[in-house]
């Protein structure tokens, strides 16, 4: 189980692992919240300099516009959809976790490229915004993977403690 999603367990666990619309909306809002925090920090750091070349920073260091915010909400919903597509067995039944991760990242990069063109987030022909995007994407992905790993280790530790507790209780009952 990674990040609250039971990857590949739908057939084995039945109803308890099936996600609802509320789970999807919750994950979308988590992605959106994280994206908004990153955008806010970037607005403070580069908003004034990027104001003239990017619709994302049209308000400079004062934040992001409602239009941009809604665009990122849509992107967040798509990213959550990619997670569902690549990290559950509902659609893709046989694919390694590495391959699923690569496919998801490629899908996100294609999605962002489409949004750059559609919404004019930054000039397509400038290498600097693309470099900044890829650096930010790599940093956020690494941070997400680190948090996911720490969460999984904490969950595993709790499960092991619970298992040890059950074993001790069973041992006392047998005596």
C-alpha positions in Angstrom: 0.0 0.0 0.0 1.5 3.3 -1.1 0.1 6.7 -0.2 -3.3 5.4 0.7 -3.8 3.5 -2.5 -3.8 -0.3 -2.5 -1.8 -1.0 -5.6 -2.8 -4.3 -7.2 -4.9 -5.6 -4.3 -8.4 -5.0 -5.7 -9.0 -8.6 -6.7 -7.7 -10.1 -3.5 -9.2 -7.8 -0.9 -12.7 -7.2 -2.5 -14.7 -4.2 -1.4 -12.4 -3.0 1.3 -9.8 -1.8 -1.2 -12.2 -0.3 -3.8 -11.9 3.4 -3.9 -14.8 5.7 -4.0 -15.4 9.1 -5.7 -14.6 10.7 -2.3 -11.2 9.0 -2.3 -10.5 10.3 -5.8 -11.6 13.8 -4.8 -9.5 13.6 -1.6 -6.4 12.6 -3.6 -7.1 15.3 -6.2 -7.2 17.9 -3.4 -4.0 16.7 -1.9 -2.2 17.0 -5.2 -3.8 20.4 -5.8 -2.9 21.6 -2.3 0.7 20.6 -2.7 0.8 22.2 -6.2 -0.6 25.4 -4.8 2.0 25.6 -2.1 4.8 25.1 -4.6 3.2 27.7 -6.9 2.9 30.2 -4.0 6.6 29.7 -3.1 7.6 30.1 -6.7 5.5 33.3 -7.0 7.4 34.8 -4.0 10.7 33.8 -5.5 10.4 34.5 -9.2 6.9 36.0 -9.7 8.1 39.5 -10.4 10.7 38.4 -12.9 8.5 35.9 -14.6 5.4 38.1 -14.7 6.0 39.3 -18.3 6.6 35.9 -19.8 4.3 33.5 -17.9 0.5 33.5 -17.4 1.1 31.5 -14.2 2.9 34.6 -12.7 0.6 37.2 -14.2 0.0 38.7 -10.7 3.8 38.7 -9.9 4.6 38.0 -6.3 1.0 38.6 -5.3 0.0 35.0 -6.0 -1.8 33.1 -8.8 -5.0 34.1 -10.6 -8.3 32.2 -10.2 -8.0 31.1 -13.8 -4.5 29.6 -13.2 -5.7 28.0 -10.0 -8.6 26.3 -11.8 -6.2 25.1 -14.5 -4.0 23.5 -11.8 -7.1 21.9 -10.2 -7.8 20.3 -13.6 -4.2 19.1 -13.8 -4.4 17.7 -10.3 -7.5 15.7 -11.2 -5.7 14.4 -14.3 -2.7 13.4 -12.2 -5.0 11.6 -9.7 -6.5 9.8 -12.7 -3.1 8.8 -13.9 -2.4 7.3 -10.4 -5.6 5.3 -10.7 -4.8 4.2 -14.2 -1.2 3.1 -13.5 -1.2 2.1 -9.9 -4.3 -0.1 -9.6 -5.1 -3.3 -11.4 -8.4 -2.0 -12.6 -7.1 -1.1 -16.1 -3.6 -2.3 -16.4 -3.2 -5.8 -14.9 0.4 -6.7 -15.5 3.1 -4.1 -15.3 6.1 -3.7 -12.9 6.0 -0.8 -10.4 9.0 0.8 -12.1 7.3 0.7 -15.5 4.1 2.1 -14.0 6.0 4.9 -12.4 7.8 5.7 -15.6 4.5 5.7 -17.6 2.9 8.0 -15.0 5.8 10.5 -15.1 5.8 10.5 -18.9 2.0 11.1 -18.8 2.4 14.0 -16.4 5.1 15.6 -18.5 2.9 15.3 -21.7 0.0 16.7 -19.7 2.1 19.7 -18.6 3.4 20.2 -22.1 -0.2 20.3 -23.4 -1.1 22.8 -20.7 1.9 25.0 -21.5 0.7 25.3 -25.0 -3.0 25.6 -24.3 -2.8 28.0 -21.4 0.4 29.9 -22.3 2.0 29.1 -19.0 5.3 30.0 -20.5 6.9 30.4 -24.0 7.4 27.0 -25.6 10.6 28.1 -27.4 12.4 29.3 -24.2 14.7 26.7 -22.6 14.9 28.4 -19.2 11.2 27.8 -18.2 11.4 24.2 -19.3 14.6 23.7 -17.3 12.9 25.3 -14.3 9.8 23.0 -14.8 12.0 19.9 -15.0 14.0 20.9 -11.9 10.8 21.6 -9.9 9.2 18.4 -11.2 12.3 16.3 -10.1 12.4 18.0 -6.7 8.7 17.6 -6.0 8.8 14.0 -7.3 11.8 13.2 -5.1 10.1 14.8 -2.1 6.9 12.9 -2.8 8.8 9.6 -3.1 10.6 10.3 0.2 7.4 11.1 2.0 5.7 8.0 0.6 8.6 5.8 1.6 8.6 7.3 5.2 4.8 6.7 5.4 5.1 3.1 4.2 7.9 2.4 6.8 5.8 3.9 9.6 2.8 1.8 8.5 4.9 -1.3 8.3 6.3 -0.6 11.8 2.8 -0.3 13.2 1.7 -3.5 11.5 4.7 -5.3 12.9 4.0 -4.0 16.4 0.4 -5.1 16.1 1.4 -8.6 14.9 3.9 -8.9 17.8 1.2 -7.9 20.2 -1.2 -10.5 18.8 1.5 -13.2 19.0 2.2 -12.3 22.7 -1.5 -12.5 23.5 -1.9 -15.9 21.8 1.2 -17.1 23.6 -0.4 -16.2 27.0 -3.6 -17.9 26.1 -1.8 -21.1 25.1 0.0 -21.3 28.5 
